[in-house]
Amino acid sequence: MNCKLCGRSLDEPDDPLSTDCGGDCWGCIGEIEAELEALPSMSPETASPPDPAMNAKAGGDGRAG
């Protein structure tokens, strides 16, 4: 099986970046996560905490009501 993003062969024993992350390799997923962390809107300092009232309206399990 190959990575859906870059085509790298997945789960190769000698390639730590080939770990299967749901059909994508760790090399691609790691890059995407690093880019997302660089976005100001995604940083923990600017992110809004979850609204407990929204969870209560959804029945407490996070699903809409």
N, C-alpha and C positions, 0 to 999 in steps of 0.2 A: 504494500500500500504506500502511496506517496502523499506528501503534503499537498493540500488543495490550493495553497497559496503559491508555493515556490517549486513544487515538484520533487523536493528532497525525499529520498527513501526513508520511511519511518521505522523507528525502533532498531536502528543499526547499533550493534554492541560497541563499536569503536567511535561512534559519533554522538556525544552527549546532547547536541542540539537537535538530534533526530527523534527525541522522545515524542510520542504521539499524544497530542493535546486535543483530542476530539476531532482528529482528521487533519490537523495542522501541526507543524513541527514546533518544538520549543524555540527554535531560532526565530521563526516568524512571530510567534506569540510574545516572546520576550521583547522583540523590537516594538511591537504594537503597545505593549504595556508601558514601555519606557517612554514612548511618544505621548501616551495618555497622561502619564505622571507629569510631563512637561507642560501640559495645558493648565493655565491658571484656574480655570473654572473647575478643574478636577482635583485641585490640590486640597488636602485636608484643612488648610488654613482658611480657605474661602468657601468650602462646601457647607451647605446648611444641614443641620442635624435633622433626622427624621421627625416628622410632626406626629406626636402621640395621638392627637385628635383624629388624624386621618386613619390610623390603625384601628382606633375604636369604632369609627364609622364603617370600616371594612369588616367588622365582626371579630377583630382581634387577631386574625391570622394573616393579614396583609392582602387578602383578596377582596375585590370589590363586592359589595353587598348583597 
